[in-house]
Every structure is written in C-alpha cells, then in structure tokens.
C-alpha cells in the first residue's frame, strides 16, 4: 500500500469515535479506523481547517477506477438511513475519507480486499466551518 497522507481530526470527533469503537467487535475495518485515529493530527474543533473531512461533513470525492464523482455525508452508524447520501465512518470508504483535505488522495482496502484510491475534490459542508460543534 502507498504511503498514507497526513490527516487531521477534531478532538471532539476523536472522543466520539473512540467511544463508538469501544462497542464494536474486532474486525479489519475497525483496526484500520483505530490506526487512522492513532496517526491523526488532533486539533480543537475551532481550529479544524475548513478543507478537512470531519464527521458529518458533506464531501465530493472520486474513485480512481472511474470518472464519476460522488457527494456523500460522512456519518456515524446511528445516523445511517435507507438513502444513499450517507457513508458510515465504519465502512472502509468512510474510514478512508476521515481527516483528508481537499486535493488529497488515499489508497485503502475495499471490502473485497483490493486497494481502492479515493481523491477529495471538495468539502461542501463541514460542521466546524458552520460553527456547529454538537454534531
């Protein structure tokens, strides 16, 4: 796997995600998310740059395998619904997106085990940028 890009997360997201992970059964996906949290640059929510993917951010991204772009909201599993506008942070693509900034790419294992490349083109909405620290 290629070298991982630097990531930044808010201290509030870290606290919430660590609490969520404590309740999850062990799996490769959980271990990868835990590793991402361990390597992240953690900053107070008020200091998160506005181009960073945080929890509850709506982002536009593309997969290297296709030319199609996707716009989705990165959310906690409890916030998932029957629509397809959201991605759980526990899904492989969700864990890959967390903490990236606009212009960054990451190679990440897909559910089938093959590597996928994800590139961030826009952070369309970020709670921290909007002054929402309760999401």
C-alpha positions as CSV (number, residue, x, y, z in Angstrom):
1,X,0.0,0.0,0.0
2,X,1.2,3.5,-0.8
3,X,2.3,5.9,1.9
4,X,-0.7,7.4,3.8
5,X,-1.3,11.1,3.6
6,X,-1.4,13.2,6.7
7,X,-4.8,13.6,8.3
8,X,-6.4,16.0,10.8
9,X,-9.4,15.3,13.0
10,X,-11.1,17.3,15.7
11,X,-10.7,16.4,19.4
12,X,-14.5,16.1,19.6
13,X,-14.6,13.6,16.7
14,X,-11.8,11.6,18.3
15,X,-13.7,11.3,21.7
16,X,-16.9,10.3,19.9
17,X,-15.2,7.8,17.6
18,X,-13.2,6.2,20.4
19,X,-16.4,5.7,22.4
20,X,-18.1,4.2,19.3
21,X,-15.1,1.9,18.6
22,X,-15.1,0.5,22.2
23,X,-18.6,-1.0,21.4
24,X,-17.6,-2.6,18.1
25,X,-16.4,-6.2,17.6
26,X,-12.9,-6.6,16.3
27,X,-12.5,-6.6,12.5
28,X,-10.0,-5.4,9.9
29,X,-12.2,-2.3,9.2
30,X,-12.2,-1.4,12.9
31,X,-8.5,-1.9,13.3
32,X,-7.8,0.3,10.2
33,X,-10.0,3.1,11.7
34,X,-8.3,2.8,15.0
35,X,-4.9,3.1,13.2
36,X,-6.1,6.2,11.4
37,X,-7.1,7.8,14.7
38,X,-3.7,6.9,16.2
39,X,-1.8,8.6,13.4
40,X,-4.1,11.7,13.1
41,X,-3.1,15.3,14.0
42,X,-5.8,16.1,16.6
43,X,-6.9,19.7,16.9
44,X,-9.6,21.5,18.8
45,X,-12.8,21.8,16.8
46,X,-12.4,25.6,16.5
47,X,-9.0,25.0,14.8
48,X,-10.0,22.5,12.2
49,X,-9.1,23.8,8.7
50,X,-12.2,24.3,6.6
51,X,-11.0,22.0,3.8
52,X,-10.8,18.9,6.1
53,X,-13.3,16.0,6.1
54,X,-14.7,15.8,9.6
55,X,-17.7,13.8,10.9
56,X,-21.0,14.9,9.4
57,X,-19.2,16.7,6.6
58,X,-20.6,16.5,3.1
59,X,-17.9,15.9,0.6
60,X,-17.3,15.3,-3.1
61,X,-14.8,12.6,-4.0
62,X,-13.9,10.4,-6.8
63,X,-12.6,6.8,-7.1
64,X,-9.5,6.3,-9.3
65,X,-11.3,3.4,-11.0
66,X,-13.9,5.7,-12.6
67,X,-14.5,9.2,-13.7
68,X,-17.7,9.5,-11.7
69,X,-17.8,11.9,-8.6
70,X,-19.8,11.2,-5.5
71,X,-21.2,13.6,-3.0
72,X,-21.9,12.0,0.4
73,X,-22.1,12.8,4.1
74,X,-19.7,11.0,6.4
75,X,-21.7,10.0,9.4
76,X,-21.9,7.7,12.5
77,X,-23.7,4.4,12.0
78,X,-26.7,5.6,14.1
79,X,-27.3,8.3,11.5
80,X,-27.5,6.0,8.5
81,X,-30.8,5.8,6.7
82,X,-32.2,4.0,3.7
83,X,-31.0,6.6,1.3
84,X,-27.6,6.5,-0.4
85,X,-26.5,10.1,0.5
86,X,-24.5,8.9,3.6
87,X,-21.4,6.9,4.3
88,X,-20.8,5.3,7.7
89,X,-17.4,6.0,9.2
90,X,-17.2,2.3,9.9
91,X,-17.4,1.5,6.2
92,X,-14.0,1.1,4.5
93,X,-14.6,4.2,2.3
94,X,-15.8,6.2,5.4
95,X,-12.7,5.4,7.4
96,X,-10.6,6.3,4.3
97,X,-12.2,9.8,3.9
98,X,-12.0,10.9,7.6
99,X,-9.4,13.6,8.1
100,X,-8.4,14.1,4.5
101,X,-8.2,17.5,2.9
102,X,-9.3,18.8,-0.5
103,X,-6.8,17.6,-3.1
104,X,-5.6,14.6,-1.1
105,X,-5.8,11.0,-2.2
106,X,-5.5,7.8,-0.2
107,X,-5.2,4.2,-1.2
108,X,-7.4,2.0,1.1
109,X,-8.5,-1.6,1.1
110,X,-12.0,-2.1,-0.4
111,X,-14.4,-4.6,1.2
112,X,-13.2,-7.2,-1.3
113,X,-9.6,-6.6,-0.1
114,X,-8.4,-5.0,-3.3
115,X,-6.9,-1.5,-2.9
116,X,-9.0,1.5,-4.0
117,X,-7.9,5.1,-4.5
118,X,-10.1,7.9,-3.2
119,X,-9.5,11.6,-4.0
120,X,-11.2,14.5,-2.3
121,X,-12.4,17.3,-4.6
122,X,-14.5,19.4,-2.2
123,X,-15.7,19.7,1.3
124,X,-19.2,21.1,0.5
125,X,-20.3,21.3,4.2
126,X,-18.3,21.0,7.3
127,X,-20.0,21.4,10.8
128,X,-16.9,23.1,12.3
129,X,-16.8,25.6,9.4
130,X,-20.5,26.3,10.1
131,X,-19.9,26.8,13.9
132,X,-21.7,23.5,14.8
133,X,-19.7,21.7,17.4
134,X,-22.5,19.5,18.7
135,X,-22.9,17.2,15.6
